[in-house]
């Protein structure tokens, strides 16, 4: 019987903690694969990580899980930026760590400038660290391109440098070497990937994520200008664009394997209520409303920030080949979320976060952070989905 369902697996806190695979992950993938190691169900790895290449993340997962994972099964936080082709010809400043230039080029961006290249071109901009200040006045910079937009791939290493230079680019309309005149508004377009405030590594407590960096940038910009920082797009969980991209890859896998049954249900397994659960539930409501042929935004956006992302939403909503009917959220207790005592089947009222850890542009709906199911680990999550699907 061909599967009519697929899995969306978060990585950190669900399958691994730092570089170490969780024992439950190995057990889960023994269930998901047949005797020859071939997957019996379509699945994707949906992570808000973005500081590596898809091929590198696929190799990491293959080693951790003892299973061959292809890059086409991996969705990093920035992967859906392939859809935003109207920015691909612009000169974009890219911030983050890892192979940011290579990632940008792989996504279709033709002209990119790194924070480090900008810093070298304008050494007087980076003044917080006294040891990096120029000893002599450098000659004027000539021939540096005007920056036409900003891509925030993930949290950088030197936050003070990135916060300063990104702010400089926004305030100068892409020409940070020039004297500041009037502050332009709306500012240059910003595409941001990964809104996670916190994430789980080997430490006992959650660590700052890219959402924390975005929070700093937003508040600095507002403090300096008195105006709100706007985004052209917010990509990565919990954005519905990211979940639709995951659905597309799931359906592509099923077709490639020759499974004729249409994929009807998705099971999203994660450890973070504010990204994994919120995102899956938001996409589930999107699917329900799309079936009824009416627009259900689910995201509080300003007119300046909405246009390109809205175009992508409308394009996805007009997809006539969409067979998927639901996306159920399964929350595990091995990462950001921890539940004391016995694990209930439904989220108890006190388990819902009273402090909103989501991004400011996503309205807080307590119902969206309530998981369809809570289980102990990813192996239990796979078993639960198999039971619901009557799948042996």
SERO-4910 file (N, C-alpha, C, O; in steps of 0.05 Angstrom, whole numbers):
BEGIN
 pado doro    nc1    nc2    nc3   cac1   cac2   cac3    cc1    cc2    cc3    oc1    oc2    oc3
  Unk    A     17    -24      0      0      0      0     17     25      0     32     29     19
  Unk    A     16     42    -21     33     66    -21     24     85      0      0     87      6
  Unk    A     43    100     12     36    118     34     20    142     23     25    152      1
  Unk    A      1    151     39    -14    175     33     -7    198     52    -22    217     56
  Unk    A     16    195     65     25    214     85     55    218     84     69    201     72
  Unk    A     65    239     96     94    244     97    101    259    122     84    269    137
  Unk    A    127    259    128    137    271    153    154    296    147    169    297    127
  Unk    A    151    316    164    169    339    165    184    338    192    172    343    212
  Unk    A    209    332    191    225    330    216    242    354    221    258    362    204
  Unk    A    238    367    244    258    386    254    283    371    260    282    346    263
  Unk    A    306    384    263    331    371    267    341    375    296    342    356    312
  Unk    A    349    400    303    360    405    330    339    401    352    317    413    351
  Unk    A    345    384    371    326    379    393    307    356    387    292    347    405
  Unk    A    306    347    362    288    325    354    305    300    345    300    278    355
  Unk    A    324    305    328    341    283    318    369    285    330    381    264    334
  Unk    A    379    309    335    406    312    346    405    333    368    387    350    369
  Unk    A    426    333    385    432    354    404    461    362    398    479    348    406
  Unk    A    464    385    385    491    393    376    500    374    354    486    372    333
  Unk    A    522    360    358    532    341    338    524    312    344    531    294    329
  Unk    A    510    307    367    504    280    376    475    273    368    456    287    375
  Unk    A    473    249    355    446    239    349    432    229    374    445    217    391
  Unk    A    406    234    376    390    224    398    384    194    393    378    187    370
  Unk    A    386    177    413    380    148    409    353    143    396    350    125    380
  Unk    A    333    159    404    306    155    393    306    160    363    289    148    349
  Unk    A    324    177    352    324    183    324    333    158    308    321    152    287
  Unk    A    353    144    318    361    119    304    339     99    303    334     86    283
  Unk    A    324     96    326    302     77    327    280     85    308    269     68    294
  Unk    A    274    111    307    253    121    289    259    114    260    242    106    245
  Unk    A    284    118    252    291    114    224    294     85    216    294     78    193
  Unk    A    298     68    237    296     39    231    267     32    224    263     13    208
  Unk    A    248     45    236    220     40    229    213     51    201    198     39    186
  Unk    A    225     74    195    218     88    170    231     75    145    222     80    123
  Unk    A    252     59    149    266     47    126    260     17    125    254      4    145
  Unk    A    263      6    101    259    -23     98    286    -37    103    306    -24    111
  Unk    A    288    -62     99    312    -78    105    336    -69     89    359    -73     98
  Unk    A    332    -57     66    355    -48     49    362    -19     54    379     -8     40
  Unk    A    349     -7     74    355     21     81    340     41     64    346     65     65
  Unk    A    321     32     49    305     50     32    280     60     47    267     44     60
  Unk    A    275     86     45    253     97     60    226     87     49    222     84     25
  Unk    A    208     81     68    181     71     61    161     94     59    139     90     49
  Unk    A    168    118     69    150    140     71    166    165     62    189    168     69
  Unk    A    153    184     47    168    208     40    172    226     64    154    228     81
  Unk    A    195    239     65    200    257     88    220    278     80    236    275     62
  Unk    A    219    300     95    240    321     92    249    330    120    235    327    140
  Unk    A    274    340    120    285    351    144    283    381    143    295    394    126
  Unk    A    266    392    160    258    420    159    271    435    183    261    434    205
  Unk    A    294    447    178    309    460    199    311    490    195    312    499    172
  Unk    A    313    505    216    317    534    214    347    540    213    355    564    213
  Unk    A    364    520    213    393    525    209    397    536    181    382    530    163
  Unk    A    418    552    178    423    563    152    452    570    147    459    584    128
  Unk    A    470    561    165    498    568    163    515    547    149    539    545    154
  Unk    A    502    532    132    516    511    117    503    507     90    482    519     84
  Unk    A    514    489     74    502    481     49    483    458     53    487    442     72
  Unk    A    463    455     36    445    432     38    460    406     37    453    387     51
  Unk    A    480    405     19    495    380     16    510    373     42    512    349     49
  Unk    A    521    393     55    535    388     80    516    379    102    523    360    117
  Unk    A    492    391    104    473    382    124    463    354    118    458    339    136
  Unk    A    460    347     92    452    320     85    473    300     94    466    278    103
  Unk    A    499    307     90    520    288     99    520    285    130    522    263    140
  Unk    A    516    307    144    514    306    173    491    287    182    495    270    199
  Unk    A    468    291    170    445    274    177    449    245    170    441    227    185
  Unk    A    461    240    147    467    212    139    484    198    159    479    175    167
  Unk    A    504    212    169    522    201    189    508    197    216    512    177    229
  Unk    A    492    217    223    479    215    250    458    194    250    454    181    271
  Unk    A    443    190    228    420    172    228    426    144    217    409    126    218
  Unk    A    450    141    205    456    115    193    439    109    169    431     86    164
  Unk    A    433    130    153    415    128    130    424    148    109    434    169    116
  Unk    A    420    141     84    429    159     63    408    181     59    386    176     51
  Unk    A    416    206     66    399    229     63    409    246     39    433    252     37
  Unk    A    391    253     21    399    269     -2    394    299      3    377    306     19
  Unk    A    409    317    -10    405    345     -6    376    354    -13    366    373     -1
  Unk    A    363    339    -31    335    346    -38    316    341    -15    293    350    -17
  Unk    A    325    327      5    307    322     28    312    342     51    298    341     71
  Unk    A    330    360     47    338    380     67    327    408     60    332    417     38
  Unk    A    313    420     78    304    448     75    316    464     97    310    461    120
  Unk    A    335    482     89    347    501    108    329    525    109    310    529     93
  Unk    A    334    542    129    317    566    133    314    583    108    294    595    103
  Unk    A    336    584     92    337    602     69    328    589     43    325    602     22
  Unk    A    323    563     42    318    548     17    295    560      1    298    562    -24
  Unk    A    272    569     13    251    580     -3    258    607    -16    241    617    -32
  Unk    A    281    619    -11    288    644    -24    291    640    -54    293    660    -69
  Unk    A    293    615    -63    293    610    -92    268    621   -105    268    628   -129
  Unk    A    246    623    -90    220    633   -101    221    663   -106    205    673   -121
  Unk    A    239    677    -93    239    706    -94    257    717   -116    276    731   -111
  Unk    A    251    708   -140    268    714   -163    270    744   -170    289    752   -183
  Unk    A    250    760   -161    251    788   -167    273    803   -152    278    827   -158
  Unk    A    287    790   -133    310    802   -120    337    791   -131    358    801   -123
  Unk    A    336    770   -148    360    756   -155    381    773   -170    404    766   -170
  Unk    A    372    794   -184    390    810   -200    401    834   -184    418    849   -194
  Unk    A    391    838   -160    399    862   -144    426    856   -129    433    833   -124
  Unk    A    440    878   -123    464    875   -106    455    874    -77    444    893    -66
  Unk    A    459    850    -64    449    845    -38    472    842    -17    491    828    -22
  Unk    A    469    856      5    486    851     28    478    826     42    454    823     49
  Unk    A    496    807     48    489    782     61    502    780     88    526    786     91
  Unk    A    487    773    109    497    771    136    492    744    147    472    731    140
  Unk    A    509    735    164    506    708    177    534    696    180    554    710    182
  Unk    A    535    669    181    561    656    182    560    631    165    539    623    156
  Unk    A    583    619    160    584    597    142    587    607    113    595    630    109
  Unk    A    581    591     93    585    598     65    562    616     54    547    608     37
  Unk    A    560    640     65    537    657     58    538    665     28    516    666     16
  Unk    A    561    670     17    563    677    -11    554    653    -29    538    657    -47
  Unk    A    564    630    -23    557    606    -38    527    600    -36    514    593    -56
  Unk    A    516    602    -11    488    597     -8    471    617    -24    452    609    -38
  Unk    A    479    642    -24    464    663    -39    465    656    -69    445    658    -83
  Unk    A    489    649    -79    491    643   -108    475    618   -115    462    617   -136
  Unk    A    475    598    -97    460    573   -103    430    579   -103    415    565   -117
  Unk    A    421    599    -89    393    606    -88    384    623   -112    361    628   -117
  Unk    A    404    633   -127    398    648   -151    406    677   -151    403    692   -170
  Unk    A    418    687   -128    426    715   -126    453    718   -142    472    703   -138
  Unk    A    454    738   -159    477    742   -177    498    761   -165    522    757   -171
  Unk    A    491    780   -149    510    801   -139    507    803   -109    487    813    -99
  Unk    A    527    793    -94    526    794    -65    551    807    -53    573    805    -65
  Unk    A    547    820    -31    568    833    -16    567    823     13    545    824     25
  Unk    A    589    813     24    589    804     52    594    827     71    603    848     64
  Unk    A    587    822     97    593    842    118    623    847    119    631    870    122
  Unk    A    639    826    116    668    829    117    679    846     94    697    863     98
  Unk    A    667    842     70    676    858     47    668    887     51    683    905     43
  Unk    A    645    892     62    636    919     68    654    932     89    661    956     86
  Unk    A    661    917    109    678    927    130    706    935    119    718    955    127
  Unk    A    716    918    101    743    924     90    742    949     72    760    964     71
  Unk    A    719    952     58    716    975     40    713   1001     56    723   1022     47
  Unk    A    700    999     79    695   1023     96    704   1017    124    687   1013    142
  Unk    A    731   1016    129    741   1008    156    733   1027    178    735   1019    202
  Unk    A    725   1051    172    717   1070    194    689   1064    205    681   1077    225
  Unk    A    675   1046    193    648   1040    203    647   1023    228    630   1025    245
  Unk    A    667   1005    230    667    985    252    685    994    274    709    990    274
  Unk    A    673   1007    295    690   1021    315    687   1011    343    700   1021    361
  Unk    A    670    991    348    666    982    375    691    968    387    699    975    409
  Unk    A    703    950    372    727    936    381    751    954    376    759    958    352
  Unk    A    763    964    397    785    983    394    809    971    379    823    985    365
  Unk    A    813    944    382    836    931    369    833    930    339    853    926    325
  Unk    A    808    933    329    804    932    300    802    959    287    799    961    263
  Unk    A    803    980    303    802   1007    291    827   1013    275    849   1006    283
  Unk    A    824   1026    251    848   1033    235    866   1052    250    857   1070    263
  Unk    A    892   1047    248    912   1063    262    916   1090    247    923   1110    259
  Unk    A    912   1089    221    914   1114    205    889   1117    189    874   1098    183
  Unk    A    884   1142    181    860   1148    165    863   1135    137    882   1142    123
  Unk    A    845   1117    130    847   1103    104    839   1122     81    825   1141     85
  Unk    A    849   1116     56    841   1132     33    811   1127     27    800   1107     34
  Unk    A    798   1146     13    770   1143      7    765   1119    -11    781   1112    -28
  Unk    A    742   1105     -6    735   1082    -21    722   1090    -47    705   1108    -47
  Unk    A    730   1078    -70    718   1084    -95    709   1059   -109    721   1037   -105
  Unk    A    688   1061   -125    680   1038   -142    664   1017   -127    658    996   -139
  Unk    A    657   1021   -102    642   1001    -87    613   1002    -96    602   1024    -98
  Unk    A    599    980   -102    572    981   -112    552    991    -92    555    988    -68
  Unk    A    530   1003   -102    508   1011    -84    493    986    -77    485    970    -94
  Unk    A    488    982    -51    473    959    -41    443    964    -44    433    985    -38
  Unk    A    429    944    -55    401    947    -62    382    930    -44    358    930    -49
  Unk    A    393    916    -25    376    899     -7    394    884     12    418    883      9
  Unk    A    381    872     32    396    857     53    384    830     57    359    827     59
  Unk    A    401    809     58    392    782     65    405    775     92    429    775     95
  Unk    A    388    768    111    397    760    137    394    730    139    373    719    144
  Unk    A    417    716    134    416    686    133    414    674    161    401    653    164
  Unk    A    427    686    181    427    674    207    444    691    226    455    711    218
  Unk    A    446    683    251    460    699    270    490    700    263    502    680    257
  Unk    A    502    724    263    530    727    256    547    721    280    537    715    302
  Unk    A    574    723    276    592    719    299    596    744    314    593    744    339
  Unk    A    603    766    301    607    792    315    582    808    312    578    822    292
  Unk    A    564    806    332    538    820    330    541    850    327    527    863    312
  Unk    A    561    862    342    563    891    341    571    901    313    561    922    305
  Unk    A    588    886    299    596    894    272    572    892    253    567    911    238
  Unk    A    558    870    253    535    866    235    513    886    241    501    897    222
  Unk    A    507    890    266    485    909    274    492    937    264    475    951    253
  Unk    A    518    945    268    526    972    259    525    975    229    514    994    219
  Unk    A    537    956    214    539    959    185    512    956    171    507    969    151
  Unk    A    495    937    181    468    935    169    452    961    173    439    970    155
  Unk    A    454    972    197    440    997    203    451   1019    185    436   1036    175
  Unk    A    478   1020    182    490   1040    164    479   1038    135    473   1058    123
  Unk    A    476   1014    125    467   1009     98    438   1019     96    430   1031     76
  Unk    A    421   1013    116    393   1021    115    390   1052    116    374   1063    102
  Unk    A    406   1064    134    404   1093    138    415   1109    114    407   1131    109
  Unk    A    433   1096     98    446   1110     76    435   1102     49    446   1110     28
  Unk    A    414   1086     49    402   1076     24    422   1061      7    423   1063    -17
  Unk    A    439   1046     21    458   1028      7    485   1040      0    501   1028    -14
  Unk    A    490   1065     10    516   1078      6    528   1087     32    529   1110     38
  Unk    A    539   1067     48    547   1074     76    572   1092     77    578   1101     99
  Unk    A    586   1096     55    609   1114     56    602   1143     54    619   1161     57
  Unk    A    576   1149     47    568   1177     43    558   1189     69    550   1175     88
  Unk    A    558   1216     69    548   1230     92    518   1227     94    504   1229     74
  Unk    A    508   1223    118    479   1218    122    463   1244    118    469   1265    130
  Unk    A    444   1242     99    425   1265     95    399   1258    109    399   1252    133
  Unk    A    377   1258     95    352   1249    106    351   1219    107    361   1205     88
  Unk    A    339   1208    128    337   1178    130    315   1169    111    292   1177    113
  Unk    A    322   1151     92    302   1141     73    282   1123     86    289   1106    102
  Unk    A    257   1126     78    236   1108     88    213   1107     68    204   1128     60
  Unk    A    204   1084     60    213   1057     69    242   1053     62    253   1063     42
  Unk    A    255   1036     78    284   1031     74    287   1008     53    267    998     43
  Unk    A    312   1001     48    318    980     29    304    954     38    300    949     62
  Unk    A    297    937     18    284    911     25    302    893     42    326    891     37
  Unk    A    290    879     61    304    860     78    290    833     76    266    831     80
  Unk    A    306    813     70    296    785     69    309    771     93    334    768     94
  Unk    A    294    761    112    305    749    136    297    720    138    274    712    133
  Unk    A    317    703    145    313    674    147    317    666    177    335    675    190
  Unk    A    299    649    186    301    638    214    294    659    235    310    677    240
  Unk    A    271    656    246    261    674    267    263    663    295    253    675    314
  Unk    A    277    640    298    278    627    325    292    644    345    315    652    342
  Unk    A    277    651    367    289    666    389    310    648    403    332    658    410
  Unk    A    304    623    406    321    604    421    323    578    406    305    571    390
  Unk    A    344    563    411    347    536    400    362    519    419    375    529    438
  Unk    A    361    492    415    373    474    435    398    460    424    396    447    403
  Unk    A    420    464    438    445    449    431    452    431    454    434    420    467
  Unk    A    478    427    459    486    409    481    481    421    509    479    406    528
  Unk    A    480    447    511    477    460    537    450    453    549    431    445    535
  Unk    A    448    455    576    423    448    590    401    468    584    377    460    585
  Unk    A    408    493    578    388    513    573    389    521    544    410    519    531
  Unk    A    367    531    532    367    540    504    386    563    499    392    579    517
  Unk    A    395    565    474    415    585    466    401    606    448    380    601    436
  Unk    A    413    630    447    402    651    430    403    642    400    422    630    391
  Unk    A    381    648    386    380    643    358    379    668    341    383    690    352
  Unk    A    374    665    315    374    688    298    351    708    304    353    732    299
  Unk    A    329    697    316    307    714    324    316    735    345    306    757    346
  Unk    A    335    727    361    346    746    381    362    768    367    360    792    375
  Unk    A    377    761    347    392    781    331    372    800    317    377    825    317
  Unk    A    351    789    306    331    806    292    318    825    312    313    848    305
  Unk    A    313    815    336    301    832    357    320    856    363    310    879    366
  Unk    A    346    851    364    365    873    369    364    893    346    363    917    350
  Unk    A    365    883    321    365    900    298    340    917    296    342    941    291
  Unk    A    317    905    301    291    920    300    291    942    321    282    964    315
  Unk    A    300    936    345    299    956    366    320    979    362    314   1002    368
  Unk    A    343    972    352    363    993    346    352   1011    324    354   1036    327
  Unk    A    341   1000    303    331   1016    281    309   1035    291    308   1058    283
  Unk    A    291   1024    307    269   1041    317    279   1062    336    269   1085    335
  Unk    A    298   1056    352    310   1075    371    323   1098    356    321   1121    364
  Unk    A    338   1091    334    353   1111    319    334   1128    302    338   1153    300
  Unk    A    314   1116    289    298   1130    269    270   1137    279    257   1155    268
  Unk    A    260   1123    300    233   1127    309    213   1113    292    188   1116    295
  Unk    A    222   1096    273    204   1081    255    209   1051    257    229   1042    267
  Unk    A    189   1036    247    191   1007    248    208    996    226    206   1005    203
  Unk    A    225    976    233    239    961    212    219    943    198    203    930    212
  Unk    A    220    942    172    201    926    156    216    904    141    239    907    133
  Unk    A    202    882    138    213    859    123    198    855     97    173    856     97
  Unk    A    212    850     75    199    841     51    190    812     53    170    804     41
  Unk    A    206    797     68    198    769     72    211    758     97    234    766    104
  Unk    A    197    741    111    207    726    135    205    697    127    183    686    125
  Unk    A    228    684    124    229    657    114    239    638    135    253    646    154
  Unk    A    232    612    133    238    593    153    214    589    171    195    604    170
  Unk    A    214    568    187    192    563    205    188    587    223    208    597    233
  Unk    A    163    597    228    137    585    221    124    595    195    100    593    193
  Unk    A    139    606    176    128    617    152    114    596    135    126    575    130
  Unk    A     88    600    127     75    581    110     89    576     83     86    555     71
  Unk    A    104    596     73    119    592     48    138    568     51    142    552     33
  Unk    A    151    567     74    170    545     80    156    518     81    166    498     70
  Unk    A    132    517     93    117    492     94    107    483     67    106    459     61
  Unk    A     99    502     51     90    495     24    114    484      7    110    465     -8
  Unk    A    137    496     11    161    486     -3    167    457      6    174    440    -10
  Unk    A    164    452     32    168    424     43    147    405     31    154    383     24
  Unk    A    123    414     29    102    397     17    108    390    -12    105    367    -21
  Unk    A    118    410    -27    126    405    -55    148    384    -57    146    366    -74
  Unk    A    168    384    -39    189    364    -39    179    337    -31    188    316    -42
  Unk    A    160    336    -12    148    310     -4    133    298    -28    137    274    -34
  Unk    A    117    314    -42    103    303    -65    122    295    -88    117    275   -102
  Unk    A    143    310    -91    163    303   -111    176    276   -105    181    260   -123
  Unk    A    182    271    -79    194    245    -71    175    222    -77    184    202    -87
  Unk    A    150    226    -70    130    205    -75    128    198   -104    126    174   -111
  Unk    A    128    218   -121    127    213   -150    152    198   -160    151    180   -176
  Unk    A    175    207   -149    200    194   -157    201    165   -150    213    148   -164
  Unk    A    189    158   -127    189    130   -117    167    113   -132    166     89   -129
  Unk    A    150    127   -147    129    113   -161    105    107   -144     89     90   -151
  Unk    A    103    121   -121     79    117   -104     56    132   -116     57    157   -118
  Unk    A     35    118   -124     13    131   -139     -7    145   -122    -20    164   -131
  Unk    A     -9    137    -96    -29    150    -79    -22    179    -74      1    185    -68
  Unk    A    -41    197    -77    -35    225    -70    -29    229    -41    -41    216    -24
  Unk    A    -10    247    -34     -4    252     -6    -26    270      5    -31    292     -4
  Unk    A    -39    260     26    -62    274     38    -56    287     64    -67    308     71
  Unk    A    -37    275     80    -32    285    107     -2    288    112     14    272    103
  Unk    A      5    310    126     33    314    135     34    314    165     16    323    179
  Unk    A     55    302    176     60    302    205     86    318    210    108    309    201
  Unk    A     84    340    223    107    357    229    117    352    257    102    357    276
  Unk    A    141    342    260    152    334    286    173    355    295    192    360    280
  Unk    A    169    368    318    188    388    327    189    390    357    174    378    371
  Unk    A    208    407    366    212    410    395    207    439    405    208    444    429
  Unk    A    201    457    386    198    485    393    169    494    388    161    496    364
  Unk    A    153    500    409    126    508    404    123    533    387    104    535    371
  Unk    A    142    552    389    139    577    375    149    576    346    144    595    331
  Unk    A    162    555    337    169    553    308    157    528    296    142    529    276
  Unk    A    162    504    308    153    479    296    122    476    299    109    471    279
  Unk    A    112    479    323     83    475    327     67    498    315     48    494    300
  Unk    A     76    523    320     62    546    309     61    544    278     41    549    266
  Unk    A     84    538    266     86    536    237     68    515    225     54    520    206
  Unk    A     69    491    237     52    469    227     22    476    230      7    471    212
  Unk    A     15    487    253    -13    494    257    -22    516    238    -45    516    228
  Unk    A     -5    536    234    -11    558    216    -15    547    188    -32    556    173
  Unk    A      3    528    179      0    517    153    -25    500    151    -38    499    130
  Unk    A    -31    486    172    -56    470    173    -80    487    168    -98    480    153
  Unk    A    -81    511    181   -104    529    178   -104    540    149   -125    545    138
  Unk    A    -80    545    138    -77    554    111    -89    533     92   -104    540     73
  Unk    A    -83    507     96    -93    485     79   -123    484     81   -137    481     60
  Unk    A   -134    487    105   -163    486    109   -177    509     94   -197    505     80
  Unk    A   -166    532     96   -178    555     83   -174    554     53   -192    563     38
  Unk    A   -151    543     44   -147    541     15   -167    522      2   -176    526    -20
  Unk    A   -174    501     17   -194    482      7   -221    496      3   -236    490    -15
  Unk    A   -226    516     20   -251    531     18   -249    555      0   -267    571     -2
  Unk    A   -225    557    -13   -220    578    -33   -224    606    -22   -237    623    -34
  Unk    A   -213    611      2   -213    638     13   -186    644     25   -173    626     35
  Unk    A   -178    669     25   -152    676     35   -153    678     65   -170    690     77
  Unk    A   -133    664     78   -130    665    107   -100    671    112    -83    654    111
  Unk    A    -94    697    118    -66    705    119    -52    693    143    -31    681    140
  Unk    A    -64    695    168    -51    684    191    -27    700    201    -17    695    223
  Unk    A    -18    720    185      5    736    193     -2    765    192    -13    775    173
  Unk    A      5    779    214      0    808    215     23    822    201     45    823    211
  Unk    A     17    834    177     39    847    162     31    875    155      7    881    152
  Unk    A     50    892    152     45    919    143     45    921    113     57    903    100
  Unk    A     32    941    101     32    942     71     60    943     59     65    931     38
  Unk    A     79    957     72    105    959     61    120    932     60    136    927     43
  Unk    A    113    915     80    128    890     82    116    868     67    128    846     64
  Unk    A     92    872     56     77    849     47     80    841     17     78    818     11
  Unk    A     87    860      0     82    856    -29     94    830    -41     79    814    -51
  Unk    A    121    826    -40    132    803    -53    123    777    -40    117    757    -54
  Unk    A    121    777    -13    113    753      0     83    747     -6     76    723     -9
  Unk    A     67    768     -9     39    764    -16     37    751    -43     20    734    -48
  Unk    A     54    760    -62     53    748    -89     59    718    -88     46    702   -102
  Unk    A     78    710    -71     84    682    -68     61    667    -56     54    645    -65
  Unk    A     48    679    -36     24    666    -23      3    662    -44     -9    640    -46
  Unk    A     -3    682    -60    -24    680    -80    -18    659   -101    -35    644   -110
  Unk    A      8    658   -108     17    638   -128     12    610   -116      3    592   -131
  Unk    A     19    606    -91     15    580    -78    -14    573    -75    -22    550    -78
  Unk    A    -31    593    -69    -59    588    -65    -73    580    -91    -94    567    -91
  Unk    A    -62    587   -114    -73    581   -139    -64    553   -150    -70    546   -172
  Unk    A    -50    539   -133    -39    513   -141    -62    493   -141    -73    485   -120
  Unk    A    -70    484   -165    -93    466   -168    -86    437   -162   -104    421   -159
  Unk    A    -60    431   -161    -52    403   -157    -47    397   -128    -36    376   -122
  Unk    A    -57    414   -110    -52    409    -82    -70    388    -71    -94    392    -68
  Unk    A    -59    365    -64    -75    343    -53    -74    342    -23    -91    328    -11
  Unk    A    -55    356    -11    -52    354     18    -75    368     33    -83    391     26
  Unk    A    -86    354     52   -110    364     66   -104    374     95   -118    391    105
  Unk    A    -82    364    107    -77    371    135    -47    370    141    -32    356    127
  Unk    A    -39    385    161    -11    384    171    -13    384    202    -18    405    214
  Unk    A    -10    361    214    -13    358    243     14    362    257     34    352    247
  Unk    A     13    375    280     38    381    295     42    361    317     23    355    332
  Unk    A     66    350    319     73    332    341     97    344    355    118    348    344
  Unk    A     94    349    381    114    362    397    129    341    414    116    325    427
  Unk    A    156    341    412    172    322    428    185    337    452    187    361    452
  Unk    A    193    321    472    203    333    497    234    330    499    244    328    522
  Unk    A    248    329    477    277    324    478    293    349    471    317    348    467
  Unk    A    280    373    468    294    397    460    285    421    476    285    421    500
  Unk    A    276    442    462    268    467    475    245    462    494    244    472    516
  Unk    A    225    446    485    202    440    502    207    417    520    217    396    512
  Unk    A    202    421    546    204    399    565    178    397    581    167    417    589
  Unk    A    168    373    584    143    369    600    150    352    624    162    331    622
  Unk    A    141    361    647    146    346    672    126    323    675    103    325    668
  Unk    A    136    301    686    118    278    692    110    263    668    124    262    648
  Unk    A     86    251    669     76    235    647     70    252    623     62    276    626
  Unk    A     73    241    600     68    256    575     39    254    567     29    232    562
  Unk    A     24    276    567     -5    275    559     -8    273    529     11    278    514
  Unk    A    -31    265    520    -37    264    491    -42    292    480    -37    297    456
  Unk    A    -53    309    496    -60    336    487    -45    357    504    -38    351    527
  Unk    A    -40    380    493    -26    400    509    -44    410    531    -67    417    527
  Unk    A    -33    410    556    -48    420    578    -47    451    577    -28    462    566
  Unk    A    -67    465    589    -68    494    587    -42    507    597    -33    526    586
  Unk    A    -31    496    619     -7    508    630     18    504    613     38    517    617
  Unk    A     16    485    594     39    480    576     42    502    554     63    505    543
  Unk    A     20    516    549     21    537    529     38    560    540     33    569    562
  Unk    A     57    570    523     74    591    533     59    617    538     44    626    521
  Unk    A     63    628    562     50    653    568     67    677    558     57    698    553
  Unk    A     93    672    554    111    692    543    114    686    513    121    664    505
  Unk    A    108    706    496    108    702    467    137    703    457    149    724    457
  Unk    A    147    680    448    174    678    437    175    681    407    197    680    395
  Unk    A    152    684    394    152    686    365    160    714    356    163    733    371
  Unk    A    162    716    329    170    742    318    147    762    320    124    754    320
  Unk    A    154    788    322    134    809    326    114    811    303     92    820    308
  Unk    A    122    802    279    104    804    256     84    781    254     67    780    236
  Unk    A     86    761    272     67    739    272     50    742    297     60    741    320
  Unk    A     24    746    292      6    752    315      5    728    334      8    705    325
  Unk    A      2    733    359      2    712    379    -26    700    382    -45    714    391
  Unk    A    -30    676    374    -55    661    377    -48    637    394    -35    618    385
  Unk    A    -58    636    420    -51    613    437    -57    586    425    -44    566    431
  Unk    A    -78    585    408    -85    560    396    -64    549    377    -62    525    373
  Unk    A    -48    567    365    -29    558    346     -4    547    359     12    534    345
  Unk    A      1    551    385     24    539    398     15    514    413     31    502    428
  Unk    A    -10    505    410    -19    481    422    -16    458    403    -30    457    382
  Unk    A      1    439    409      7    417    390    -17    398    388    -32    395    407
  Unk    A    -20    386    365    -40    365    361    -34    342    380    -53    330    392
  Unk    A     -9    336    384     -1    314    402     26    321    415     43    335    403
  Unk    A     30    312    440     56    314    453     65    285    459     50    269    471
  Unk    A     89    278    451    101    252    457    128    256    469    139    279    469
  Unk    A    141    235    478    167    237    491    189    243    471    205    261    476
  Unk    A    189    229    449    212    232    430    203    226    402    179    220    397
  Unk    A    221    228    383    215    225    354    206    197    347    190    193    329
  Unk    A    217    177    362    208    149    357    178    146    364    163    133    349
  Unk    A    170    158    386    142    157    393    125    172    373    102    165    367
  Unk    A    136    194    362    121    210    342    116    193    317     94    194    306
  Unk    A    136    178    308    133    161    284    113    139    290     96    133    273
  Unk    A    115    127    313     95    106    320     67    117    321     48    104    311
  Unk    A     63    141    332     37    153    333     26    158    305      2    151    300
  Unk    A     42    168    287     32    173    259     26    146    245      6    145    231
  Unk    A     42    126    250     37    100    238     10     89    248     -6     78    232
  Unk    A      5     92    274    -21     82    285    -44     97    272    -64     85    265
  Unk    A    -42    124    269    -63    139    257    -68    132    228    -91    134    218
  Unk    A    -47    123    215    -49    116    186    -54     86    182    -56     77    159
  Unk    A    -57     71    204    -59     42    202    -37     30    186    -41     13    168
  Unk    A    -13     39    192     11     33    176     29     15    193     36     23    215
  Unk    A     36     -9    183     51    -28    200     81    -22    196     97    -36    207
***
